[in-house]
Amino acid sequence: MGIPLHPRAVGLGLRRALLPALRAAPPGSFDFLEAAPENWIGVGGAPGEAFGELASRHPLVCHGLSLSLGGPAPLDETFLHALRRFLDGHRAAVYSEHLSACGDSLGQLYDLMPLPFCEEAVRHVAARIERAQDVLGRRIAVENISYYAEIPVPPGATPLTELEFVNAVLAEADCDLLLDVNNIVVNATNHGYDAGAFLRGLPGARIAYIHVAGHRDEAPGLKIDTHGAAVADPVWALLAEAYALFGPRPTLLERDF
C-alpha cells in the first residue's frame, strides 16, 4: 500500500500529454498525481519510463475507467489481478472507480451509465465491490457520477433517492467514497435538488479524496460535465462547504482538455 495522502494535499491528473511538464515541474508544484491504470498497465518505452519515474517521485492514486462495478457482465478478474500488481508495484495510495456501469457481455460502452436507484441495485453493485476489494486486497473508493437521465427502477423493486442509493452502497460494501463536488453541482442543477443538502447527507468519514472539475452550461438548468473548463464558482463554494463539514481532504483537479 502507498503512503497515505496528507489531508491538505493537492493533485493533478497524470495525462500523457502532460508528462514533460510534470517531470519538469519544480518541487512543491503539486502534492500527488492521479492516473487511470487502464492507460498505463503494460506501457513501455519512453512513456512507461516517464510514468515510472513520476510515480517513484510523487504519491500516486489510481482512478479506474473500465471495471463496470454496476454492470451485468461478470467482473474481469484477469484484469483485477493485473491491476493489483500495478497498484502494489507503484505503491498507489488509493484506488477508485465509478459508481456506474460502462459495459455488458458484448464489451465496453466507453461511457459511464448510471444505475437504477433501488435496493436491488445496491445489493448487486455492493457484492461486486466486495469481490473487487477481496481480489485487490484493499478498500476501494467509488465516485458519485454525473448523469443526465435516470435509469427506470424495475417493476417491483424498491426505489431510492440518489443520496440514499450512494449511502446504501457505501455501507453495504464497506467501501470508501471519492467525492466529486462538481458532479453534485451538475446533478443538482439537472435534476432539481439542493447540492448542499446532498453533500450534508454523505458520510464524511468515508471520503478518501475529492475531485473538482469544470463543466459547461449548456442551457438554463442544464450543465454538462466536461472536465474542459475552469472550475466554476458554485463548485468552489461546495468544496469550501465540504471542507467546513468534513475537514480538509486530498483534492484533485480533473482537466482533460
Steps between C-alpha positions, in 0.01 A plus 500: 500500500612854435581778740174667618432840346518808719150644560603828336667337199416636154526279193495503121405241240794315345412538132744383234511844338610649833794263558773751407346784703439281805854364494643852473274655766688652796462321836181603675305572180257219594476240774376188320401364160198302384524250214255271323659152527344388171712763325829384655492126572750337267620828349872497428749712313546869573143557629524204738838620624365851557198364685716281723731788581210728597334226705824443688535871587139592583216332690265331254128429504334291229155571358348219294299536182381156396419271793124554456419441864127526437489317167336166417807317366725305739785698651820469296711321760794464262511878485454526877807283564705709254367811669609374841854449374498852352364664817740313725795556269447877495395520867173670410349678799139458381314316227164643396235414243167637387167402653367415156482247219717539192458171317313173460570153364555650152777736609576852614261790446773761557261703711389503863139391527301562820345215693134471599457648846346204681586250773548219251771698318665577835536128572630432148769769494600455865571131444719586203687768696561249779639249251724764341630595844574136579701451180683832533573451868395856583199723555398694194323832464200546272416831334159662482459546124325766293200377302238651273209253512393262774491130424144376570461289812388146405140408582469381856837646607529732799585852376754724672619856456847552356633591846339195660646282227856631540488468879355150484775380264774647719357334810425158351830470312696663786697705248617860479373799305675706234299818543457693175359839593467608136277198434276601790460851355431360152244245623332744740447744214386241247271304734371779719633432847707693755874441464576601858237266642642213294851573627385520861337158467824321409716310752807718538702229669502299177643776275837383367560807284312762298470593132437849366452574132347738253169457316314663214175694543312356203165668567306640795470212744738276304868450580732258317794346688792561262818533711587753230453838665601697806335390825180699542421710806217271623746208501759697698224597744390139545862394550534761775183363659643146481815614681289675764288188552761225480838670540763533227541202270744429214356680198571445131430720199366305202582670170477288188506756217 
